Amino acid sequence: MVYRVPTERPESDGTFAWEGTTVVVVEATAADRRGVGYACTDASAARLIREWLAPRVVGREAFDVPAIWEDLVASVRNVGRAGIASSAISAIDVALWDLKARLLGLPLVRLLGARREQVACYASGGFTSETPAELHAGAEAWLRRGFRAVKMKVGREPEGDLARVRLVRRALGSGPALYVDANGAYDRKQALLLADGFAELGVTWLEEPVSSDDLAGLRFVRERTRLAVAAGEYGTDARYHRGLLEAQAVDVLQVDATRCLGLSGFLAAAALADVFSIPLSSHTAPAIHLHAACAAPRFLTLEYFHDHARLERFLFDGAVEPVEGSLRPDLELPGLGLELKRREAERYSIRG
């Protein structure tokens, strides 16, 4: 199933602009249970799932998630694993983990093994397309909801970034932490120059100051700024994340289960971060990451991304809301706790 959820208004970050989010939803069934997973990707992932990947899953033992995962990864060698194939496998893997927990009658965090009862999360929005008035109002809204950390986008017009960050800092006051995300928009020297200004405004987190493919550049910035450098959201497997860690390119490793081969890939990256003694953060899709975040070692914070939190409310029942800057899994519900709102979701349905 494929859905396209429009944004409230056109949005942009430092390097990209969009007016909607495409969501590919997978359901895995066994006996009378149904697991659900999703990935924000292109609609073409649905065809790959339907015609290539699903036949390799149907009829398998539902508990054998690792074996199915390995077979799916191997099957896309010649298709081209990174990108569409990785996101397609991610959606399937999430659905299989959800199904396994439901078959056992457990919330997923109990199946994985909880390290914590809840996780800190940060509000994420502040798009470069927003006017000063919209930025200010958005920051105040996050503050009223009790978030203890807020992230905003920078990089589209670097000459105005310090003014935009100053505006949000004033709206938030001295309480919440402030993060900035350049989405790879800066060059190395530009990133360093602006990092000094951001630090003076109380910013503590600098995400993708340069392209996440530029590992040497990330390390260059990381070694020369007092801000925590974060990256990793575009990684499509644990090997990519290992490369970031071996290059000493990040202070915080970001991982996206809807891109990196599912919750199986997320947990593999979490184990790597633990070995390298680097804190872990999840990227977008809060309902997908919550249970695994409560189980992962060295987990720092979960991104409560405006667009994805909104689409989760539109498409699913069971997505929990933050309370005072934290998310807590609903232990009364099995699996991820999500149920597709079939009738309501139909208005967003597109061909895939």
CORDASUL-V569322 format. One record per residue. N is the residue number from 1. OMEGA is omega in whole degrees, 0 to 359 (none if undefined). Layout:
n:N omega:OMEGA
n:N omega:OMEGA
This chain:
n:1 omega:183
n:2 omega:180
n:3 omega:176
n:4 omega:183
n:5 omega:180
n:6 omega:174
n:7 omega:178
n:8 omega:175
n:9 omega:180
n:10 omega:183
n:11 omega:176
n:12 omega:171
n:13 omega:183
n:14 omega:187
n:15 omega:185
n:16 omega:177
n:17 omega:183
n:18 omega:179
n:19 omega:178
n:20 omega:180
n:21 omega:177
n:22 omega:185
n:23 omega:174
n:24 omega:183
n:25 omega:178
n:26 omega:172
n:27 omega:178
n:28 omega:185
n:29 omega:173
n:30 omega:185
n:31 omega:180
n:32 omega:181
n:33 omega:182
n:34 omega:176
n:35 omega:183
n:36 omega:174
n:37 omega:176
n:38 omega:172
n:39 omega:173
n:40 omega:189
n:41 omega:177
n:42 omega:181
n:43 omega:180
n:44 omega:177
n:45 omega:180
n:46 omega:178
n:47 omega:178
n:48 omega:178
n:49 omega:185
n:50 omega:189
n:51 omega:187
n:52 omega:188
n:53 omega:183
n:54 omega:178
n:55 omega:179
n:56 omega:180
n:57 omega:184
n:58 omega:179
n:59 omega:181
n:60 omega:175
n:61 omega:187
n:62 omega:182
n:63 omega:186
n:64 omega:183
n:65 omega:180
n:66 omega:180
n:67 omega:178
n:68 omega:180
n:69 omega:181
n:70 omega:180
n:71 omega:179
n:72 omega:179
n:73 omega:180
n:74 omega:186
n:75 omega:183
n:76 omega:180
n:77 omega:183
n:78 omega:175
n:79 omega:186
n:80 omega:190
n:81 omega:184
n:82 omega:178
n:83 omega:185
n:84 omega:182
n:85 omega:179
n:86 omega:180
n:87 omega:177
n:88 omega:177
n:89 omega:179
n:90 omega:181
n:91 omega:178
n:92 omega:183
n:93 omega:178
n:94 omega:179
n:95 omega:180
n:96 omega:176
n:97 omega:178
n:98 omega:179
n:99 omega:181
n:100 omega:179
n:101 omega:179
n:102 omega:177
n:103 omega:179
n:104 omega:181
n:105 omega:184
n:106 omega:164
n:107 omega:187
n:108 omega:182
n:109 omega:177
n:110 omega:177
n:111 omega:181
n:112 omega:183
n:113 omega:186
n:114 omega:169
n:115 omega:182
n:116 omega:182
n:117 omega:181
n:118 omega:178
n:119 omega:172
n:120 omega:177
n:121 omega:177
n:122 omega:177
n:123 omega:186
n:124 omega:180
n:125 omega:176
n:126 omega:186
n:127 omega:181
n:128 omega:177
n:129 omega:184
n:130 omega:175
n:131 omega:176
n:132 omega:180
n:133 omega:179
n:134 omega:177
n:135 omega:182
n:136 omega:181
n:137 omega:179
n:138 omega:179
n:139 omega:178
n:140 omega:179
n:141 omega:177
n:142 omega:181
n:143 omega:180
n:144 omega:181
n:145 omega:173
n:146 omega:179
n:147 omega:180
n:148 omega:176
n:149 omega:183
n:150 omega:177
n:151 omega:178
n:152 omega:181
n:153 omega:175
n:154 omega:170
n:155 omega:182
n:156 omega:176
n:157 omega:188
n:158 omega:182
n:159 omega:179
n:160 omega:187
n:161 omega:181
n:162 omega:179
n:163 omega:179
n:164 omega:179
n:165 omega:178
n:166 omega:179
n:167 omega:181
n:168 omega:178
n:169 omega:179
n:170 omega:180
n:171 omega:182
n:172 omega:187
n:173 omega:186
n:174 omega:187
n:175 omega:187
n:176 omega:172
n:177 omega:181
n:178 omega:179
n:179 omega:174
n:180 omega:183
n:181 omega:181
n:182 omega:182
n:183 omega:176
n:184 omega:187
n:185 omega:187
n:186 omega:164
n:187 omega:190
n:188 omega:183
n:189 omega:178
n:190 omega:179
n:191 omega:179
n:192 omega:180
n:193 omega:182
n:194 omega:179
n:195 omega:177
n:196 omega:179
n:197 omega:178
n:198 omega:181
n:199 omega:179
n:200 omega:179
n:201 omega:176
n:202 omega:175
n:203 omega:181
n:204 omega:188
n:205 omega:178
n:206 omega:185
n:207 omega:179
n:208 omega:178
n:209 omega:172
n:210 omega:181
n:211 omega:178
n:212 omega:174
n:213 omega:181
n:214 omega:184
n:215 omega:178
n:216 omega:179
n:217 omega:177
n:218 omega:179
n:219 omega:178
n:220 omega:181
n:221 omega:183
n:222 omega:184
n:223 omega:187
n:224 omega:178
n:225 omega:177
n:226 omega:178
n:227 omega:175
n:228 omega:179
n:229 omega:182
n:230 omega:176
n:231 omega:177
n:232 omega:186
n:233 omega:181
n:234 omega:179
n:235 omega:181
n:236 omega:172
n:237 omega:183
n:238 omega:178
n:239 omega:176
n:240 omega:181
n:241 omega:175
n:242 omega:177
n:243 omega:177
n:244 omega:183
n:245 omega:179
n:246 omega:178
n:247 omega:183
n:248 omega:188
n:249 omega:186
n:250 omega:169
n:251 omega:177
n:252 omega:178
n:253 omega:176
n:254 omega:182
n:255 omega:181
n:256 omega:182
n:257 omega:178
n:258 omega:177
n:259 omega:192
n:260 omega:177
n:261 omega:169
n:262 omega:178
n:263 omega:175
n:264 omega:178
n:265 omega:178
n:266 omega:181
n:267 omega:175
n:268 omega:178
n:269 omega:178
n:270 omega:178
n:271 omega:177
n:272 omega:179
n:273 omega:178
n:274 omega:179
n:275 omega:181
n:276 omega:180
n:277 omega:179
n:278 omega:179
n:279 omega:187
n:280 omega:174
n:281 omega:176
n:282 omega:182
n:283 omega:176
n:284 omega:178
n:285 omega:187
n:286 omega:182
n:287 omega:178
n:288 omega:188
n:289 omega:193
n:290 omega:185
n:291 omega:179
n:292 omega:178
n:293 omega:178
n:294 omega:181
n:295 omega:188
n:296 omega:174
n:297 omega:175
n:298 omega:180
n:299 omega:185
n:300 omega:186
n:301 omega:182
n:302 omega:180
n:303 omega:175
n:304 omega:187
n:305 omega:187
n:306 omega:185
n:307 omega:185
n:308 omega:175
n:309 omega:179
n:310 omega:181
n:311 omega:176
n:312 omega:177
n:313 omega:181
n:314 omega:190
n:315 omega:188
n:316 omega:161
n:317 omega:173
n:318 omega:177
n:319 omega:185
n:320 omega:180
n:321 omega:178
n:322 omega:173
n:323 omega:180
n:324 omega:174
n:325 omega:179
n:326 omega:175
n:327 omega:182
n:328 omega:178
n:329 omega:174
n:330 omega:185
n:331 omega:176
n:332 omega:183
n:333 omega:180
n:334 omega:178
n:335 omega:177
n:336 omega:181
n:337 omega:184
n:338 omega:173
n:339 omega:180
n:340 omega:175
n:341 omega:190
n:342 omega:183
n:343 omega:181
n:344 omega:182
n:345 omega:185
n:346 omega:180
n:347 omega:180
n:348 omega:186
n:349 omega:174
n:350 omega:181
n:351 omega:177
n:352 omega:none
